[in-house]
Amino acid sequence: MNAQRWNSRLGFIMAAIASAIGLGNIWRFPYITFENGGGAFLIPYLLAMFTAGIPLMIYEFYLGNKYRYGAPKTFKTINNKFEWLGWFQVIIGVVISVYYMVIIGWSISYFYFLFPVYGAMILNNFLCKIFCSYLTALTILALFNGI
C-alpha cells in the first residue's frame, strides 16, 4: 500500500499553517485580547503556544512521519493503552468540524440578511435552481423506473 504524499513542501506548510491558525485565532482571538486587557493577554498566549502548542505539533508530525498510520493505530503501535488518545484526536476533529459548520451557517445567514430584498431574491433563485433540478432528476428517474 502506497502512502499518499504532498505534491510540494509549500503545500504542506500552507496546510499546516491553516490548520494551526484556525478560525478561533482569526475571529475570536482579537475579541478576547480586547476584552482581557489587550497586550497583557498575549504573554500567556505566547507562553502556551511556545511551551505546549508548537512542541506537540512537532511531535505529532514526527509520529505521523515515523509510523505512517492514522492517529488511533499510531498510538496503538506505541502502546495498546494509548489507543484512546488517537480516538480522542478523531473525536475532537469531528467536534471542530461541527463547530465550523455552525460558523459557516451563521456566515451564510448573515450574507442572506445583508441584502434585504435583492439578497433574498438571489439566494431564493439559486436554491430554487438547485432544488428544482434535483426534483426534475428524481421525477425522470421515477418515470424511467416505473415508480
Backbone torsions as a table, in degrees:
resi	resn	phi	psi	omega
1	MET	NA	123.7	179.1
2	ASN	-89.6	131.6	178.3
3	ALA	-79.3	145.2	176.9
4	GLN	-74.7	145.9	-179.5
5	ARG	-130.1	159.7	176.5
6	TRP	-72.8	145.6	178.5
7	ASN	-71.1	-34.0	-179.6
8	SER	-144.0	156.5	178.5
9	ARG	-66.0	-37.9	179.8
10	LEU	-62.4	-40.5	177.8
11	GLY	-61.5	-41.4	177.8
12	PHE	-64.6	-44.7	-178.9
13	ILE	-63.0	-42.8	179.8
14	MET	-65.7	-39.3	178.0
15	ALA	-66.9	-38.6	178.2
16	ALA	-66.2	-40.7	178.1
17	ILE	-64.8	-45.2	179.4
18	ALA	-62.4	-38.6	178.9
19	SER	-68.2	-40.4	-177.8
20	ALA	-72.5	-36.2	-177.0
21	ILE	-74.0	-54.8	177.4
22	GLY	66.1	174.5	179.9
23	LEU	-70.3	-32.6	-177.5
24	GLY	-58.7	-40.3	-179.9
25	ASN	-75.6	-18.9	-178.9
26	ILE	-87.9	-48.1	-174.3
27	TRP	-106.8	-22.2	-177.3
28	ARG	-98.8	-35.9	-175.5
29	PHE	-59.3	-47.6	178.5
30	PRO	-60.5	-37.2	178.8
31	TYR	-64.8	-47.6	-179.9
32	ILE	-64.1	-39.5	178.3
33	THR	-60.7	-45.6	179.4
34	PHE	-64.2	-43.7	-177.8
35	GLU	-67.3	-29.3	-173.9
36	ASN	-106.7	26.0	172.5
37	GLY	101.5	18.6	173.4
38	GLY	69.6	-123.5	-173.4
39	GLY	-64.0	-26.2	-179.9
40	ALA	-63.5	-26.2	178.5
41	PHE	-71.7	-22.5	-179.2
42	LEU	-68.2	-29.8	-177.0
43	ILE	-62.7	-55.2	178.1
44	PRO	-66.6	-29.8	178.2
45	TYR	-64.4	-49.6	-180.0
46	LEU	-66.6	-37.3	177.6
47	LEU	-61.7	-45.8	178.5
48	ALA	-65.5	-37.8	-179.1
49	MET	-66.0	-44.4	-176.2
50	PHE	-80.3	-25.1	-178.9
51	THR	-94.5	-26.8	-178.0
52	ALA	-121.9	-50.8	-172.1
53	GLY	-62.1	-54.9	-177.3
54	ILE	-68.7	-45.7	177.2
55	PRO	-60.1	-38.9	177.9
56	LEU	-67.6	-35.7	177.6
57	MET	-66.0	-43.6	178.5
58	ILE	-63.7	-40.6	178.2
59	TYR	-63.8	-39.1	177.8
60	GLU	-65.2	-41.5	175.6
61	PHE	-61.3	-41.9	179.6
62	TYR	-61.3	-48.0	-179.8
63	LEU	-62.7	-42.9	179.2
64	GLY	-63.4	-38.6	179.6
65	ASN	-72.0	-36.3	-177.0
66	LYS	-74.6	-48.5	-172.1
67	TYR	-93.0	-27.0	179.1
68	ARG	59.6	34.3	176.3
69	TYR	-121.4	174.7	169.6
70	GLY	-72.6	171.5	-175.3
71	ALA	-58.9	-48.4	-178.0
72	PRO	-61.0	-43.7	-178.1
73	LYS	-71.5	-32.1	177.2
74	THR	-62.6	-48.4	-179.6
75	PHE	-69.5	-30.5	175.9
76	LYS	-68.5	-35.2	177.5
77	THR	-65.3	-38.0	178.3
78	ILE	-66.1	-50.8	178.5
79	ASN	-163.1	136.6	-178.5
80	ASN	-58.8	-29.2	-179.4
81	LYS	-69.8	-19.0	-175.1
82	PHE	-95.5	3.8	-178.7
83	GLU	-60.0	-33.7	-179.2
84	TRP	-61.5	-28.6	177.3
85	LEU	-63.3	-39.8	177.4
86	GLY	-65.4	-42.9	178.2
87	TRP	-67.6	-31.4	176.1
88	PHE	-62.9	-41.2	176.8
89	GLN	-62.9	-39.3	179.0
90	VAL	-64.7	-44.4	-179.8
91	ILE	-63.9	-40.9	177.6
92	ILE	-62.0	-39.4	176.7
93	GLY	-61.2	-39.7	177.8
94	VAL	-66.6	-43.4	179.6
95	VAL	-62.3	-42.5	179.0
96	ILE	-64.7	-37.9	178.2
97	SER	-63.1	-42.0	177.6
98	VAL	-64.2	-41.4	178.4
99	TYR	-60.3	-45.3	178.9
100	TYR	-64.4	-35.2	177.7
101	MET	-62.9	-37.7	177.5
102	VAL	-64.8	-44.3	178.6
103	ILE	-61.9	-41.2	178.3
104	ILE	-65.4	-39.4	176.1
105	GLY	-61.2	-42.2	176.5
106	TRP	-61.5	-44.0	-179.1
107	SER	-61.3	-42.1	178.7
108	ILE	-65.5	-41.5	179.4
109	SER	-67.8	-36.4	176.4
110	TYR	-64.6	-39.5	177.5
111	PHE	-65.0	-38.4	179.6
112	TYR	-61.2	-42.2	-177.8
113	PHE	-87.6	-1.4	178.2
114	LEU	-67.0	-41.1	179.1
115	PHE	-112.7	98.0	-171.1
116	PRO	-54.7	-45.9	-176.3
117	VAL	-101.5	-54.2	-174.4
118	TYR	-70.0	-37.9	178.8
119	GLY	-62.0	-41.4	179.2
120	ALA	-65.7	-40.2	179.7
121	MET	-65.7	-43.9	-179.3
122	ILE	-62.6	-48.1	-178.4
123	LEU	-65.1	-41.6	178.9
124	ASN	-64.0	-41.1	177.6
125	ASN	-63.8	-41.8	179.8
126	PHE	-63.4	-48.3	179.9
127	LEU	-65.5	-35.6	178.7
128	CYS	-64.8	-40.4	179.1
129	LYS	-62.8	-43.4	180.0
130	ILE	-65.7	-49.8	-176.1
131	PHE	-66.4	-41.6	-179.2
132	CYS	-67.0	-38.7	178.2
133	SER	-67.8	-33.9	176.6
134	TYR	-65.5	-45.3	178.5
135	LEU	-64.8	-38.1	177.7
136	THR	-62.7	-43.2	178.9
137	ALA	-63.7	-40.9	178.5
138	LEU	-65.5	-38.9	179.3
139	THR	-64.8	-43.5	179.1
140	ILE	-63.5	-43.7	178.1
141	LEU	-61.5	-40.7	-179.4
142	ALA	-65.6	-39.5	-179.8
143	LEU	-66.5	-42.6	-177.7
144	PHE	-75.4	-24.7	179.3
145	ASN	-92.9	-1.4	176.4
146	GLY	72.8	30.0	179.8
147	ILE	-80.9	NA	NA
